[in-house]
């Protein structure tokens, strides 16, 4: 069933186009280095919870939207090798443009699927 990296982060609404451009660039790099699928999803129906929710988890502020994203890999081994190549890829090196989100509020991790339907 492969392996997945998952991400949740808040992005200022005014940076949606810049985030999309960065995500499209990064998704090509991930796919070039073994990822089978990259999904970047802009929050549309993300309700506030009574105990916790995406907004609180990501410390979303007014004027921001929570993004939910994942990268699928054929295996954890492919993910480990792929990440090494992604981080070394010149396309992922800083190019002087400002990152369109606050990386300190990004939640991320690697996941082993247990159900796939």
N, C-alpha and C positions, 0 to 999 in steps of 0.2 A: 504494500500500500504506500510505500514511499516515506517521505518526511516533509515537514512543513515548517517554515519560519513564519511567525505571526507578529503583527505590529498594530498598535493603536496609538494615535497621536493627534493632538489638536493642531489645526492649521488656520491661520487668520483667513477670514472669508475673502479678503482682497488679494490673497496670495494663491487662490485656487488655480489660476492659469499657470503661474510659475511652478506650483507644486506638480501639476499635471505634466509640465515639460520635464521637470526633474525626474518624475516617476517613469515617464516614457524612456528617457535616456538610461536610467538605472535598469529598467526591465530588459532592455536590449543587452546590457552587460550581463545580467543574471542569466538570461537565456543563452548567450554566447558561451557561458561557463558552466552549463549543465542543468540549469533550472528548466523544468518542463512547463511551468505556468507561473505567471505573476498577475496578481489581481490587486488593484488599488480602488477602494470603494469610498466615495464621499458620503458622509452621513446624511440621511434623508428622513428617516423615521427612527430617531434615537431618543426614546422617552427618558425622563428623569425617574429614577427609582426611589424607593422609600429608604433603602439601606445603602445601596451602592448603584453605580451606573457608569457608563462610558465617560460621561462628562467629568464626574468626580475622579474617576481613576486617572484620567489624563490631565487633570487640573485645567479643564477648558475654561476659558474666559469669555466674556461677552464679545461678540464679533468673531468667534472662532467656530469651526465645525470639526467634529471628530472624524478622522479617517481610519478605516479598518482595512488592513492589507495583509496579504500572505504571498509567500513564494513556495511553490511546490518543487520538490526534488525527487529523483527516482529512489534515493536511499539516503541514510544519514551520512554514509561514506562519501557519496557524491556531493552532498551539502558541504561537508568539511573541506573537501578538495575544491569545490566551486567557490566557497567564500574566500579561500586563500587567493585564488585567481582574481576574483572580483576586487578584492582590496588592493591587489597589485596592478590592476588594469589602469592605464593612464586616463581613461575616460572617467574614472571615479576619483581622480585626484582634484583637489581644490583648484578652481579656475578663476577665482576672484569674484564670482557672483555670490550674492548672499543666499544662504540656505533659507527657503521660504517657511520654515517652522522652527520651533524651539526644541532641539534634540534632547534637552534635559527632561522633557516631559514625554518622550517616546517610551512606550512599554513594548518590550519585544521578548521573544523566546523561541526555542525550537521545540517541535512537537512530533511525537510518534502517533500516527493515526491508529485508532482502535476500532472504528466503524467507518466503512465507506459504502455508500448506497448509490 
